[in-house]
């Protein structure tokens, strides 16, 4: 595509189990502006890249192997006016992209955060997402302390470049830290109709209590000190 309006960027590292479902869902978006798909790979040695080549418009390589560095490298290679952050283990409904970029019709908007719900969660995961996470995202958005999930986020390319992009030295919390800088130059909004179905593999690996503790404390540390936890190991299901 010569002149895409939107660039969807996905960092990858050995994601052969999930990536095809994610890419098919992104490739099948309806009523969305023109878009390209960019894979930013951290050195996969499984079938990730072979699968990605069937759907991606561009593949770049980022040896640093952190999510923030991967997203940054992919977005620096993007051509779209709007930069969308996606994950390889996430399913995106047909109307996701159209709903995620719709708020950019307001020129004051520099960032949009979509809604995330469990793809493979149990009854507790689903209830927690519906009763706690979704209302909390609304409230935090209103008080300008956005809860950011980079599996479902869109950014103005102009403002992304203006603030220097992601802090690629951060291991976690880099998405929240970026939004904190970007909102100094415009509005960041929550788009609940832009739903993404995320994998619960990290919850299953860590357990619900530690997962909640990690992300809650990371959220506070990033907002107060612009520094997240210094560890965030990859989780792969056997």
Secondary structure, 3 states (H helix, E strand, C coil): CCCCCEEEEEEECCCCCCHHHHHHHHHCCCCCCCEEEEEEECCCCCCHHHHHCCCCCEEEECCCCCHHHHHHHHHHCCCCCEEEEEECCCEECCCHHHHHHHHHHCCCEEEEEEEEEECCCCHHHHHHHHHHHHHHHHHHHHCCCCCCCCCEEEEEHHHHHHCCCCCCCCCCCHHHHHHHHHHHHCEEEEEEEEEEEECCHHHHHHCHHHHHHHHHHHHHHHHHHCCCCCCCCCCCCC
